[in-house]
Amino acid sequence: MASEGMNAFWENIKTLPRTFRQAVFRHDAPTSDRTRSQAVFANFFLHIHSARVHPHSLKLTTTWGLGVSLIAQFVILSVTGILLMVYYKPSVDMAYTSMKDIHYVVPTGRFIRNIHRWAAHLMVITVILHMARVFFTSAYKSPREFNWLIGMILFVLTLALSFTGYLLPWDQLAYWAITIGANIAASPNELVHALGLPTAFNVGDIQKELLLGASTVGQDALIRFYMLHVMLLPIALTMLAGVHIWRIRKDGGLARPEGTPLPMGKGVGTEIPTYQNPQTATSKTYGLMCLVRDKSPQTDVNPDETAPSWPYLLRAELLVFMVTMLVCVLLGMLFDAPLTEPANPNVPENPAKAPWYFLGLQEMVSYSAFVGGIVIPSIAILGLILIPFLDREDERKGIWFSSSRGKRIAALSVWVGALCAAACVAFPVTFGWLRNWFPSIPQIIIIAVNPGSILTVLYMAWSLYILYTSQSTRLSAIALFTCFLVGFVILTYVGTYLRGPNWNFYWSQSQWPAH
């Protein structure tokens, strides 16, 4: 018996590599479609993909890799952020010094900080482009309404993540940028004072206290922003991003026109979707691995029309990740993240500017903090959330601008959006605004009627005009979204390059007054 036990033991030793590999991978090498599907299906990290993917989803022009690039940027930010946390000290007395140590003393510290900084900016740009791609290809339509909502929350979380990181260097640039943000949070007081309400209605004070943990930017604000930046917001973003990707899969993959032709020449793809009689339609459907018969979101999709995710999709994702990493590394090598003088509450920056993605808001805030900083952004976010529920037209998805008519409306809206934005900047700069003309005008009118609110009304009027003339909610939505996108770009440019000391207008920085 002892001999048999020893023989079995030695046999187990000899087969240990094979049994260990089987315990981990539980499938053969991915050399066939079946084993490739198994490789995806049995892997915790890859299982978020479907086992097979439609070739249309693999085309570069379908997504431009924006969603995968966002995930790559978040991974880069997480890794570099953890490395920076080793040396960063979230204290008013030590934050700036620790940042200087990272910049000048810690080996590769400057490079890692640069990558972290540019990846954060890249993520804000990419999330805007991703949202525009989803909108212009109608990928928010049924059954993807809920996922569009999740995407909007992710958009806000991305801005919040970038904004909370802005304060951490504790330099003049960060301090006064956050001060502007805090003043926007307190802007409802502007309305309370204009209406003559008691100070008990100062909702702005409560919002500012919630944001900063105090009435001014100080240690409480630094700790609060630090916790939000390194813990709460990343956790929320990770969870919602998982739901977002999972919903894409459950909603049948990326949006695409029905009957999209197949580049591999298989299947029965056609540009014209064919109507199927419910009595004669096939009952044959495929599960996640295309191996079982059951109901699935991929009803009536023949597996011959799809390609295995391994290696086609994973190879494309790896390529996007490498390109994203390369861009971040190049930016980190070429451009240093700024670090100005230590934060000094007694010496305000002039001009004090918000992060670049909020400079469009700051342009409107310069006329009314409440309307420009609270009302208009709230209207814009609410409008974006409601788009899938207001635009219910039954049309083909996955097509840029839906049709040639949609392309014409978008092109025309670019001009309308640009002209309106330029006019709403140029007119008050040239001729002044209500307070210049009527010094005793009530403040409530100043709050309600300003270039920012007029610009919003102009954009909405243009959208309603398109709705009236075209009788299409989709074209009306394209007009409104395009206008706001163009307006955002122009106002951001004005705030970045054409606003100088005291928020006055200058054609170039060389015209700024000498001190």
C-alpha positions, 0 to 999 in steps of 0.5 A: 500500500505504501508503494502505491501511495508513493507511486501516485505521489510521484505521478502527481509530481510528474503531472503537476505542470499540466494539472496546475495549468488546467486549474488556472486556464481550464481550456486548451490553447486558443487555436480554434474559434471554440477555444478562443471563445473559451479563453474569453469566457473563462477569464475573469478579466476578459469575460467582460467582452462577449466571446464573439464580436461583429466585424463592424465593431472592429472598424476604426471609424466605428468608435475611433478607439475612444472608449478603450482609450479612456479605460487606458487613460484611467489605468495610467492615471491610477498607476501613476497616481499610486506612485505619486501618493508614496511621496505626496503629503496632503497638508497645507504646510507640506503639500507644495514642498512634497510636490517640489520633491517629486518634481526635482528630487525623486528619481523619475518623479517629474516624469511620472507627474507629467504623465499623470497630468497629461493623462488627466487632460487627455481623459477630459478631451477623450470623454468629450469626443466619446460623448460626441461620437455616441451622440452623432451615431445615434448610439444612445437610442433604444435599448441604450438609453440607460447606458447613455445615462450612465455615460453622462454620470461618468462624464461628470465624474471625470470632470470632478476627478480632474477638478479635485486633483487640481488643488493638490499641488497647492500652488497659486494656480491651483489655489485660485482656480479652486477659489473660483470653483468655490465662488461658483458653488456659492453663487445661489446667494447672488439670487437670494440677495437680489430677491431680498430674502433672509440670509437663512436662504443662502443655499450657496453658503451650504454648497460652498461648505460642503465643497470646501469643508470650511468657508475658505480654501484651506486644510479642510478643503485639501483633505476633502479634495484629496479623499475625493481624488484618490478614493471616492471618485475613482471607486465610483468611476470604476464601478460605473465604468464596469456597469457601462461596459457590461450594458454595452454587451447586454444591449447587443454590442456596439450600435451598428446599422442593421444588415451591415455588410461583412468584410469577410464575405460571410453571412447574408449582410445587406444594407437594407434590413428585411422585415421578418414575419413573426410566424415565419421568423427563425427561433434559432438563437445563440448564447454567449459562446454561440454554443447553446440554443437559448434566448439572447440579445443576439437573436437571429445573429448567425455566428458566421457573421461574427469574429472571435474576440480573441484575438481580433478585438483584444489585439485592437484594444492592446493597440489602442492602449499602446498608442495611448501610453505612447502619447502620454509618455511623449507629452510627459517627456516634452512638456512639464506639468506647471508648478507656480509659486506656493499658494498665497491667499493674500496675493490673488492671481490676476487673471485667476483662471479655472481649469481649461475645461471650465473656462467656457463657464468662467466666461459666462460666470463673469456676467452672472455666477449663478446663471453661468455657473449653475443654471446653464450647466444644469440645463445642459446636463439635464438636456443631455440626459433627456436626449434619448427620451425626447428623441424617439425616432425609429431610425438606423443606428451606428451611422454618423449624423444619421443621413446626409440631411443630418450632416448638412444640419450639423455643418450649418449648426457649426456656423450658427453656434460659432457666430452666436458664441462670437457675437455674445463675446464681442458685443459686451466687450465692444459696447458694454452690458446692461449695467454700463447703460442703466446703472440703476437697473435691478440686479435680478435683471442682470442675473437673468439677462446676460450673454450666457443666458442669451446664448443658451436661448439662441441655441434653443431657438435654433434647435426649435427652428430645425424641429419646426422645419424638419419635423424631426427630433433627431435633427433638432437634437443634432442642431442643439448638441452641435451648437453647444459643442461649438460654443464650448470650444469657442468660449474655452478659446476666449477664456484661455487666450483672449482674457487677461488681467481683471478678465479684460479682453486682449487679442494677445498676451503681449497687450497685457498692461505692464505692472 
